[in-house]
Amino acid sequence: MNILVTERHEYILQQLEKQKKILVTSLAGELEVTPETIRRDLDILEKEKKLTRVYGGAIKVQQTKSEPHFSQKMNVRIADKKAIGRKAAEFIKDGDTVMIDVGTTTVHLASAISAVQGVTIVTNSLACAEELNHRLENKEFEGKVIVLGGVTNPGQKSIVGGMTCKTLESFRFDKVFLSCGGITPTDISDYDFEECLVSTAMVERANQVFLLSDSSKVNHESFYKICPITKIDHVICDQDMPNSWKETGMDTMLQWITAKGGEQHES
């Protein structure tokens, strides 16, 4: 086999997408080159920050970057987030008890809730609480809003900590609307450890879990795991489910709802 260096690198990265770890000996055999050649390839790809070298091979680059400030995120993908928020609001019915997670997309959910009665909305998002209070005052919907106690995270306008998790034990929700930093075919993840603990507790207290995720988070893995994807009932996203997910039967296990601007459909 005689292939170019660029083709070899492309093959290595493709294998890394399929496996958690790739081995020098296996790649050398598959590409019919020496182990020394593969090691040089891996060194180059590591310098390009496309993988991380480990003993005997390489693994994916670990995602450890910090979460952007709330105000920065509010100005990103606004149309997509509004469409997701509007669609999510359609699932809130009279008399529901719901939990709304922190995040910028969930704020757009809060601003879209209208014409429902007798709802109880619990949140650990300061931004959502402010928006919901404003809508209650203007009689956009009828019900009550409960803000969880805990420690504030000013950068994310959230309330987190052991007190928050403990308070959640007092509730059982018809529906939880969850945010995330990343969604893969196996797991839901986020940037902040404290927020992830609260999100995990929410999921455990829910009859139905709706994950609100714009497409930039699909196939992205953040540092802290919230829960396995099997805990999610519905995903609301601005793009269709990836074909690679459908090929593994994910479309039969998970209801994926696409919200594109004013047009929504299910897959």
Secondary structure as the mmCIF struct_conf table of DSSP 4:
data_model
#
loop_
_struct_conf.conf_type_id
_struct_conf.id
_struct_conf.beg_label_comp_id
_struct_conf.beg_label_asym_id
_struct_conf.beg_label_seq_id
_struct_conf.end_label_comp_id
_struct_conf.end_label_asym_id
_struct_conf.end_label_seq_id
HELX_RH_AL_P HELX_RH_AL_P1 VAL A 5 LYS A 18
BEND BEND1 LYS A 20 LYS A 20
STRN STRN1 LYS A 21 LEU A 23
HELX_RH_AL_P HELX_RH_AL_P2 VAL A 24 LEU A 31
TURN_TY1_P TURN_TY1_P1 GLU A 32 GLU A 32
BEND BEND2 VAL A 33 VAL A 33
HELX_RH_AL_P HELX_RH_AL_P3 PRO A 35 LYS A 47
TURN_TY1_P TURN_TY1_P2 GLU A 48 LYS A 49
BEND BEND3 LYS A 50 LYS A 50
STRN STRN2 THR A 52 VAL A 54
TURN_TY1_P TURN_TY1_P3 TYR A 55 GLY A 56
STRN STRN3 GLY A 57 ILE A 59
HELX_LH_PP_P HELX_LH_PP_P1 LYS A 60 GLN A 62
HELX_LH_PP_P HELX_LH_PP_P2 LYS A 65 HIS A 69
HELX_RH_AL_P HELX_RH_AL_P4 PHE A 70 MET A 74
TURN_TY1_P TURN_TY1_P4 ASN A 75 ASN A 75
BEND BEND4 VAL A 76 ARG A 77
HELX_RH_AL_P HELX_RH_AL_P5 ILE A 78 ALA A 89
TURN_TY1_P TURN_TY1_P5 GLU A 90 PHE A 91
TURN_TY1_P TURN_TY1_P6 ASP A 94 GLY A 95
STRN STRN4 THR A 97 ILE A 100
BEND BEND5 VAL A 102 GLY A 103
HELX_RH_AL_P HELX_RH_AL_P6 THR A 104 ALA A 110
TURN_TY1_P TURN_TY1_P7 SER A 111 ALA A 112
BEND BEND6 ALA A 115 ALA A 115
BEND BEND7 GLY A 118 GLY A 118
STRN STRN5 VAL A 119 THR A 123
BEND BEND8 ASN A 124 ASN A 124
STRN STRN6 SER A 125 SER A 125
HELX_RH_AL_P HELX_RH_AL_P7 LEU A 126 GLU A 137
TURN_TY1_P TURN_TY1_P8 ASN A 138 LYS A 139
BEND BEND9 GLU A 140 PHE A 141
STRN STRN7 GLY A 143 VAL A 147
HELX_LH_PP_P HELX_LH_PP_P3 LEU A 148 GLY A 149
BEND BEND10 GLY A 150 GLY A 150
STRN STRN8 VAL A 151 ASN A 153
TURN_TY1_P TURN_TY1_P9 PRO A 154 LYS A 157
STRN STRN9 SER A 158 VAL A 160
BEND BEND11 GLY A 161 GLY A 161
HELX_RH_AL_P HELX_RH_AL_P8 GLY A 162 LEU A 168
TURN_TY1_P TURN_TY1_P10 GLU A 169 SER A 170
STRN STRN10 PHE A 173 LEU A 178
BEND BEND12 GLY A 181 GLY A 181
STRN STRN11 GLY A 182 ILE A 183
BEND BEND13 PRO A 185 THR A 186
STRN STRN12 ASP A 187 ASP A 190
BEND BEND14 TYR A 191 TYR A 191
HELX_RH_AL_P HELX_RH_AL_P9 PHE A 193 GLU A 204
TURN_TY1_P TURN_TY1_P11 ARG A 205 ARG A 205
STRN STRN13 ALA A 206 LEU A 212
HELX_RH_3T_P HELX_RH_3T_P1 SER A 215 LYS A 217
STRN STRN14 VAL A 218 VAL A 218
TURN_TY1_P TURN_TY1_P12 ASN A 219 ASN A 219
BEND BEND15 PHE A 223 PHE A 223
STRN STRN15 TYR A 224 PRO A 228
HELX_RH_3T_P HELX_RH_3T_P2 ILE A 229 LYS A 231
BEND BEND16 ASP A 233 ASP A 233
STRN STRN16 HIS A 234 CYS A 237
BEND BEND17 ASP A 238 GLN A 239
HELX_LH_PP_P HELX_LH_PP_P4 ASP A 240 PRO A 242
HELX_RH_AL_P HELX_RH_AL_P10 ASN A 243 LYS A 246
TURN_TY1_P TURN_TY1_P13 GLU A 247 GLY A 249
HELX_RH_AL_P HELX_RH_AL_P11 MET A 250 MET A 253
BEND BEND18 LEU A 254 LEU A 254
STRN STRN17 GLN A 255 LYS A 260
TURN_TY1_P TURN_TY1_P14 GLY A 261 GLY A 262
STRN STRN18 GLU A 263 GLU A 266
#
